[in-house]
Amino acid sequence: MDRIENDLLGDLNVPINAYYGVQTQRAIENFHISGVKLSQFPEFVKGLAYVKWAAAETNFALGLLDEKLKNAIIQAAKEVIAGQFNDEFPIDMIQGGAGTSTNMNINEVLANRALEIMGYQKGEYQYCSPNDHVNLSQSTNDAYPTSIKLAAINSNIQLIEHLKKLILSFRRKGVEFKHVLKMGRTQLQDAVPMTMGQEFEAYAATLEEEIDRLSQNSALFFEINMGATAIGTGLNAAPGYAKLCAENLAKITGLPFVSAPNLIEATSDTGSYVIYSSALKRMAIKISKICNDLRLLSSGPRCGLNEINLPPMQPGSSIMPGKVNPVIPEVMNQVCFRVIGNDLTVTMAAEAGQLQLNVMEPVLTYAIMESMALLSNGMDTLATKCIDGITANEAHCRDMVLHSIGIVTALNPYIGYKNSTKIAKEALETGKSVYNLVLEHNLLSKEKLDDILNPENMLGPKMEK
């Protein structure tokens, strides 16, 4: 059973129990694009509701909205924030119209719920209108980007918590493996010895850097353009609305929102999204590189490096019995590829802005929100289903160090680069050990050589005495 609503284009049937209205229904019918609904990003839905809450408080303070309407709209917004109406946001994340469908979706849901609160029926918009009351003093062009920024800030806080858990997993392995001697490699060739603990601690350290990058870049989202209305001139908003609305949003959320100094610039500019997306990309690149390392280090088990064992998660082949693949690093690699691709989408969407508005914000929003969700889920999976269960093949790692030609690097300060090169070449050609060749050529005494080539003595700075 439906109810009939109308807009600029005429009448349209809307499900009778739906809290959304005619413009949301048109968006449902128009945009069968990604299949990813607004409801799948609850932080974005909450962001929209918080913005409408702040707008209602501001309009009331300026004498533009009566107290009964204000209270009903705010109660409805609080219920949306609590997740009570998440299914009422069924529109596609990718849409034309610069986010108008999304803005009207929240306007209609809040209006219809406010009508119920005040004792009216859904659709009786003469008592609470999506446009005249919920959207009062606003435009899609200021409410929508402000909601995006609030959603991104809160999602970033959650993302950092997931990142910290992954860092902790690597750090624990750094401690566990601190005594495991292994060969370090450059360009996939033997270099010099290190410990596996140093290797895993380096992974923790490089990811820890990203906490500051994410925090610094997300701080740009605190500057908002509420009160800009259509293009930044503030048409249809009362004097003082912009500053007061930013203050109200800050008070409601506990976040330091401020009104942009130039609302025309702020309405068309998407630079904050670009730089934040670049931070997501940077982190994704680092994580993907680490996953590449994990796959290499676990390669084999008999015919590869076989330095570590990844937890076996599933059979690896439909034809090769006993094969187990590194499926968790593999899926994390793919998450990172998607994030890197989403960054290009953000770049292109930001560049596509024209004159006083960027109409590509929906795909920009989708890309950023998806990247954060993928990274959060992916990092949790990587930590719990892979890193936490890694074991080291300690004896095998040490054996490779002791038989490596790479340890000749430690002889450079004592016998010179030319002699070291000669020894390395001869060892490679004859299969003899570096140790025996140095003694054969009388380059060092046995006692001195034993001290120099003690692998533990090659794990940090050491000067010839």
C-alpha positions in Angstrom: 0.0 0.0 0.0 1.3 3.4 -0.9 0.7 7.1 -0.2 0.9 9.7 -2.9 3.4 12.6 -2.6 4.2 15.2 -5.2 7.1 17.4 -6.1 8.2 19.6 -9.1 7.8 16.6 -11.5 4.3 15.6 -10.2 2.8 12.8 -8.2 4.6 9.7 -7.2 3.7 6.7 -5.0 5.7 6.2 -1.8 5.4 3.1 0.4 2.9 4.1 3.1 5.1 3.1 6.0 8.3 4.7 4.6 9.7 7.7 6.5 11.3 8.9 3.3 9.3 10.7 0.7 8.9 11.6 -2.9 12.4 12.8 -3.7 14.0 9.8 -2.1 11.7 7.6 -4.1 12.8 9.3 -7.3 16.4 8.6 -6.3 15.6 5.0 -5.7 14.2 4.7 -9.2 16.8 6.8 -10.9 20.1 5.5 -9.5 20.7 1.8 -9.8 24.4 2.3 -10.0 26.7 0.8 -7.4 24.2 -1.2 -5.3 25.8 0.3 -2.2 23.2 2.2 -0.2 23.6 5.2 2.0 22.5 2.9 4.9 25.7 0.9 4.5 27.7 3.8 5.9 26.0 4.5 9.2 28.5 7.2 10.2 27.4 9.2 7.1 23.8 8.8 8.1 24.7 10.0 11.6 26.6 12.9 10.2 23.5 14.0 8.2 21.4 13.8 11.3 23.9 15.8 13.5 24.0 18.5 10.9 20.2 18.8 10.8 20.2 18.9 14.6 22.6 21.8 14.7 20.6 23.6 12.0 17.4 23.2 14.0 19.1 24.6 17.2 20.5 27.5 15.1 17.2 28.3 13.4 15.4 28.3 16.8 18.0 30.6 18.4 17.6 33.0 15.5 13.8 33.0 15.8 13.2 31.2 12.6 11.8 27.9 14.0 9.3 27.5 16.8 10.2 25.4 19.8 7.7 22.6 19.1 9.2 22.0 15.6 12.7 22.3 16.9 12.2 19.7 19.6 10.5 17.3 17.2 13.2 17.6 14.6 16.0 17.2 17.2 14.3 14.2 18.7 13.9 12.6 15.3 17.6 13.4 14.6 18.7 11.7 17.9 16.7 8.6 16.9 18.4 8.5 13.5 21.8 8.9 15.3 20.9 6.0 17.5 20.3 3.8 14.4 16.6 3.4 14.7 15.8 4.4 11.1 18.9 3.1 9.2 16.8 1.2 6.7 15.1 4.5 5.7 18.2 5.5 3.7 18.0 3.2 0.7 19.5 5.4 -2.1 22.6 4.6 -4.0 25.9 6.3 -2.8 26.7 7.2 -6.4 24.1 9.7 -7.7 23.7 12.8 -9.8 22.6 16.1 -8.3 25.6 16.9 -6.1 24.1 15.0 -3.2 20.6 16.6 -3.3 19.0 13.1 -3.1 20.9 12.4 0.1 20.1 15.7 1.6 16.4 15.3 0.8 16.5 11.7 2.1 17.5 12.9 5.6 15.1 15.9 5.3 12.2 13.6 4.5 13.0 11.0 7.2 13.3 13.7 9.9 10.2 15.5 8.7 8.0 12.4 8.8 9.3 11.2 12.1 8.9 14.7 13.5 5.3 14.7 12.3 4.7 11.5 14.2 6.2 12.9 17.3 3.9 15.9 17.1 0.8 13.7 16.5 0.4 14.0 12.7 0.5 11.5 9.8 3.4 11.0 7.5 3.2 13.3 4.5 1.3 16.1 6.3 4.1 18.4 5.4 2.1 21.6 6.1 3.0 21.0 9.8 6.7 20.0 9.3 8.2 20.3 5.8 11.4 18.6 4.6 12.3 21.8 2.8 10.8 24.7 4.8 11.6 23.4 8.3 14.2 20.6 8.3 16.2 22.2 5.5 15.6 25.8 6.7 18.6 28.1 6.1 20.4 25.4 4.3 21.2 24.0 0.9 22.5 20.6 -0.2 25.7 22.5 -1.0 26.5 23.2 2.6 24.6 20.5 4.6 25.9 17.6 2.4 29.7 18.4 2.6 29.5 19.2 6.3 27.9 15.8 6.9 30.6 14.2 4.8 33.3 15.9 6.9 31.7 14.8 10.2 31.3 11.3 9.0 35.0 11.2 7.8 36.2 12.6 11.1 34.4 9.9 13.1 35.3 7.1 10.7 38.9 8.3 10.9 38.9 7.9 14.7 37.7 4.3 14.3 40.2 3.7 11.5 43.1 4.7 13.8 41.9 2.3 16.5 42.0 -0.5 13.9 45.4 0.6 12.8 46.7 0.7 16.4 45.6 -3.0 16.8 47.6 -4.0 13.7 50.6 -2.1 15.0 50.4 -3.9 18.3 50.3 -7.2 16.5 53.5 -6.4 14.6 55.1 -5.1 17.8 54.4 -8.2 19.7 56.0 -10.3 17.0 59.0 -8.0 17.1 59.5 -8.9 20.7 58.8 -12.6 20.1 61.3 -12.8 17.3 64.0 -10.6 18.7 66.4 -13.5 19.0 65.8 -15.0 15.6 68.8 -14.3 13.4 68.1 -14.0 9.6 69.5 -12.6 6.5 68.4 -9.1 5.4 67.9 -8.6 1.7 68.1 -5.8 -0.8 66.8 -6.2 -4.3 65.9 -9.7 -3.3 69.6 -10.5 -2.9 71.4 -11.4 0.4 72.6 -8.3 2.1 73.6 -8.4 5.8 72.2 -10.2 8.9 69.5 -8.8 11.1 66.9 -10.3 13.5 63.4 -11.1 12.5 62.4 -9.0 15.5 64.0 -6.0 13.9 62.1 -6.7 10.7 58.7 -6.9 12.4 59.4 -3.9 14.6 60.1 -1.9 11.5 56.7 -2.8 10.2 55.2 -1.5 13.4 57.2 1.7 13.2 56.3 2.5 9.6 52.6 2.0 10.3 52.8 4.1 13.5 53.8 7.1 11.4 50.4 6.9 9.7 48.6 7.7 12.9 49.9 11.3 12.8 49.3 11.6 9.0 45.7 10.5 9.3 45.1 12.8 12.3 46.7 15.8 10.7 44.9 15.4 7.4 41.5 14.8 8.9 41.9 18.0 11.0 41.1 19.9 7.7 37.6 18.6 7.9 36.8 20.8 11.0 36.4 23.8 8.7 32.8 23.7 7.4 30.6 25.9 5.2 27.2 25.7 6.9 25.4 28.9 6.2 26.9 29.1 2.7 23.6 27.8 1.2 23.7 27.5 -2.6 27.1 29.0 -3.6 28.5 30.6 -0.5 26.8 33.9 -0.5 24.5 32.8 2.3 21.3 33.6 0.5 18.2 32.6 2.6 20.3 32.2 5.7 19.9 34.8 8.5 22.9 37.0 9.5 25.1 35.2 12.0 23.7 31.8 11.0 27.1 30.4 9.7 29.1 31.1 12.8 26.3 30.0 15.2 25.6 26.8 13.3 29.3 25.8 13.4 29.3 26.5 17.2 26.2 24.5 17.7 27.6 21.5 15.7 30.8 21.7 17.7 28.8 21.7 21.0 26.6 18.8 19.9 29.5 16.6 18.6 32.3 17.7 20.9 34.4 18.3 17.8 36.1 21.7 17.1 34.2 22.7 14.0 34.6 26.3 12.8 33.0 28.3 10.0 35.2 28.7 7.0 36.5 32.3 6.5 35.4 32.4 2.9 32.2 30.5 2.3 32.3 30.8 -1.5 35.7 29.2 -1.6 34.7 26.6 0.9 31.6 25.6 -1.1 33.5 24.7 -4.2 36.8 23.5 -2.7 37.4 19.8 -2.1 41.0 20.0 -1.2 40.5 18.5 2.3 39.1 15.3 0.7 42.1 15.1 -1.7 44.7 15.4 1.1 42.9 13.0 3.4 42.5 10.4 0.6 46.2 10.7 -0.1 46.9 9.7 3.5 44.7 6.6 3.1 46.6 5.8 -0.1 50.0 6.2 1.6 48.9 3.9 4.4 47.6 1.4 1.9 50.8 1.4 -0.1 52.8 0.6 3.1 50.4 -2.2 4.2 50.5 -3.7 0.7 54.3 -3.7 0.7 54.3 -5.5 4.1 51.9 -8.1 2.7 54.2 -8.6 -0.3 57.0 -9.2 2.2 54.9 -11.7 4.2 54.1 -13.7 1.1 57.8 -13.8 0.1 59.0 -14.7 3.6 56.5 -17.5 3.8 57.1 -18.8 0.3 57.8 -22.5 -0.2 57.6 -24.2 2.1 60.3 -26.4 0.7 61.4 -24.4 -2.4 61.1 -20.8 -1.2 62.4 -18.6 1.6 60.4 -20.4 4.2 61.5 -18.1 7.0 58.1 -17.7 8.5 54.9 -19.8 8.7 51.6 -18.0 8.1 48.5 -19.5 9.9 46.9 -22.0 7.5 43.4 -20.6 6.8 42.0 -22.8 4.0 43.0 -25.4 1.4 44.9 -23.7 -1.4 44.0 -25.6 -4.5 41.3 -27.7 -6.1 44.0 -29.7 -7.9 47.2 -29.6 -5.8 46.8 -31.6 -2.6 48.4 -30.1 0.6 48.8 -26.7 -0.9 48.1 -23.8 1.5 48.1 -20.2 0.1 48.8 -16.9 1.9 45.1 -15.9 1.5 45.0 -13.2 4.2 48.0 -11.1 2.9 46.5 -11.6 -0.6 43.1 -10.2 0.4 44.8 -7.3 2.1 46.8 -6.6 -1.0 43.5 -6.4 -2.9 42.0 -4.0 -0.3 45.0 -1.8 -0.7 44.7 -1.8 -4.5 41.1 -0.7 -4.2 42.1 2.1 -1.8 44.8 3.3 -4.2 42.2 3.3 -7.0 39.7 5.2 -4.9 42.3 7.9 -4.4 42.5 8.4 -8.1 38.7 8.6 -8.1 38.8 11.3 -5.4 41.5 13.2 -7.4 39.4 13.1 -10.6 36.2 14.0 -8.8 37.9 17.0 -7.1 39.4 18.2 -10.4 35.9 18.0 -12.0 34.5 20.9 -10.0 33.2 23.8 -12.0 32.6 27.4 -10.9 30.9 27.6 -7.5 30.2 23.9 -6.8 31.7 20.5 -7.2 28.8 18.2 -8.3 31.0 15.1 -8.1 31.0 14.9 -4.3 28.8 11.7 -4.2 31.4 9.5 -5.8 34.2 11.3 -3.9 32.3 10.5 -0.6 31.7 6.9 -1.6 35.4 6.4 -2.5 36.6 7.8 0.9 34.0 6.1 3.0 34.6 2.8 1.2 38.4 3.1 1.6 38.1 3.6 5.3 35.7 0.7 5.7 37.8 -1.6 3.7 41.0 -0.7 5.5 39.3 -1.1 8.9 38.0 -4.5 8.1 41.2 -5.6 6.3 43.5 -4.5 9.1 41.5 -6.4 11.7 41.6 -9.5 9.4 45.3 -9.2 8.8 46.1 -8.8 12.5 43.9 -11.6 13.9 44.0 -14.1 11.1 47.6 -13.7 10.0 50.1 -11.6 12.1 49.1 -12.9 15.5 49.6 -16.5 14.4 52.9 -16.2 12.5 55.7 -18.5 13.6 59.4 -18.4 12.7 61.6 -21.1 11.3 64.5 -20.1 13.5 67.0 -22.9 12.7 66.4 -22.5 9.0 66.9 -18.7 9.2 70.2 -19.0 11.1 71.5 -21.7 8.7 70.9 -19.4 5.8 72.9 -16.6 7.5 75.8 -18.8 8.3 76.0 -20.1 4.7 75.4 -16.7 3.1 77.9 -14.9 1.0 76.3 -11.7 2.2 78.2 -11.8 5.5 81.3 -10.9 3.6 80.1 -7.3 3.9 81.2 -7.3 7.5 84.8 -7.9 6.3 85.0 -4.6 4.4 86.5 -2.5 7.2 89.1 -5.2 7.8 90.3 -6.5 4.4 88.9 -3.8 2.1 86.3 -3.8 -0.6 88.5 -5.3 -3.3 89.5 -8.3 -1.2 85.9 -8.7 0.0 84.7 -8.8 -3.6 87.3 -11.3 -4.5 86.3 -13.6 -1.6 82.6 -13.3 -2.4 83.1 -14.1 -6.1 85.3 -17.1 -5.3 82.8 -18.4 -2.7 80.0 -18.1 -5.3 82.0 -19.9 -8.0 83.5 -22.7 -5.8 80.8 -23.2 -3.2 83.4 -22.7 -0.5 82.4 -20.8 2.6 83.5 -17.2 3.1 85.1 -18.2 6.4 87.4 -20.9 4.9 88.4 -18.6 2.0 89.5 -15.8 4.2 91.7 -18.2 6.1 93.1 -19.8 2.9 94.2 -16.4 1.7 95.7 -15.5 5.1 93.7 -12.3 5.2 92.8 -12.5 8.9 93.6 -14.7 11.9 91.1 -17.3 12.9 90.5 -15.4 16.2 89.8 -12.1 14.5 87.7 -13.7 11.9 85.6 -15.6 14.4 84.9 -12.3 16.2 84.0 -10.4 13.0 81.8 -13.1 11.6 79.9 -13.8 14.8 76.5 -13.0 13.3 75.3 -11.3 16.5 78.1 -8.8 16.1 76.7 -7.7 12.8 73.3 -6.5 14.0 74.3 -2.9 14.7 77.0 -0.3 14.2 80.5 -1.7 14.8 83.8 0.1 14.1 87.2 -1.6 13.7 89.3 -1.5 16.8 
